[in-house]
Amino acid sequence: MLMSDHHQRVFRIDRFVVPAASEAEFLNVVAAINTVLVPMDGCLQHHVLKQQEASGDNNYITLVEWASLAAIQKAREVVAAKHKEMNLNPQEMFKRLQIKAELGNYVPVAGESA
């Protein structure tokens, strides 16, 4: 890894399709995780966005901008510890609540200002 890659901003963008019946529990978990993410060094911005579907399901996007790859790696450790503290297995929760999740890290395209 190049040193410049280590200091490049990283965007964690997660998309969830949440049935209406599962929304309250899902949002409680998101709020609990945000208590450890938002105050972290390197967290530049954080958003939870909602789009309501005609079907009654809701689409949620969580977007967190991290200052560097090192910051997002530290966040992974902190979130894993929070999951353990909450006795939470995210994959089990997604299955039980019938939540579809797409999770990923994104970096700015070279030459583009972000």
C-alpha positions in Angstrom: 0.0 0.0 0.0 1.3 3.4 -0.9 1.6 5.9 2.0 -0.8 8.3 0.1 -3.4 5.5 0.1 -3.1 5.2 3.9 -4.1 8.9 4.2 -6.9 8.9 1.6 -10.4 9.7 2.8 -12.7 6.7 2.8 -16.5 6.7 2.7 -18.4 3.9 4.3 -21.7 3.7 2.5 -24.2 1.0 3.6 -27.7 0.5 2.1 -30.4 -1.3 3.9 -33.9 -2.3 2.7 -35.9 -2.5 6.0 -39.5 -3.9 6.3 -41.7 -1.4 8.2 -42.2 -4.0 11.0 -38.4 -4.1 11.5 -37.8 -0.4 11.4 -37.8 0.4 15.2 -35.3 -2.4 16.1 -33.1 -1.5 13.2 -33.0 2.2 14.1 -32.3 1.4 17.8 -29.2 -0.6 16.6 -28.1 2.2 14.3 -28.4 4.7 17.1 -26.4 2.5 19.5 -23.6 2.0 16.9 -23.5 5.8 16.2 -22.8 6.5 19.8 -19.3 5.1 19.3 -18.7 6.1 15.7 -19.6 9.8 15.6 -17.2 11.0 18.4 -14.2 9.0 16.9 -11.1 10.8 15.7 -11.2 10.7 11.9 -15.0 10.7 11.6 -15.5 13.7 9.3 -19.2 13.4 8.7 -22.0 11.0 9.4 -25.5 10.7 7.9 -28.4 8.4 8.2 -30.8 8.9 5.3 -34.2 7.4 4.6 -36.3 6.9 1.5 -39.8 5.5 1.9 -41.0 3.0 -0.7 -44.6 2.6 -1.9 -44.3 -1.1 -0.7 -44.1 0.0 2.9 -40.4 -0.9 3.1 -37.9 1.8 3.8 -34.5 2.3 2.2 -31.8 3.5 4.6 -28.3 4.7 3.7 -25.7 5.3 6.3 -22.8 7.4 5.1 -19.7 8.0 7.1 -16.7 9.9 5.8 -13.4 8.9 7.4 -10.2 10.9 7.2 -8.1 7.9 6.3 -7.9 4.1 5.9 -6.3 4.0 9.4 -9.4 5.7 10.9 -11.8 3.3 9.3 -9.8 0.3 10.4 -9.9 1.6 14.0 -13.7 2.2 13.6 -14.1 -1.5 12.5 -12.5 -2.6 15.8 -14.6 -0.2 17.9 -17.8 -1.4 16.1 -16.9 -5.0 16.6 -16.4 -4.4 20.3 -19.8 -2.6 20.5 -21.5 -5.5 18.7 -20.0 -7.8 21.3 -21.1 -5.6 24.2 -24.7 -5.6 22.7 -24.5 -9.3 22.1 -25.3 -8.5 18.5 -24.6 -10.6 15.4 -25.5 -8.3 12.5 -25.9 -11.1 9.9 -28.3 -12.9 12.3 -30.2 -9.6 12.9 -30.5 -9.0 9.1 -31.9 -12.4 8.5 -34.3 -12.3 11.5 -35.6 -8.9 10.6 -35.6 -9.6 6.8 -33.3 -6.7 6.1 -31.4 -6.6 2.8 -28.0 -5.0 3.3 -25.3 -3.8 0.9 -22.2 -2.7 2.7 -19.0 -1.1 1.3 -16.1 1.3 1.4 -15.6 3.8 -1.3 -12.8 6.2 -2.1 -12.8 9.4 -4.2 -11.9 8.9 -7.9 -8.5 10.2 -8.7 -8.6 13.8 -9.9 -12.1 14.4 -8.5 -12.5 16.9 -5.6 -14.7 15.6 -2.8 
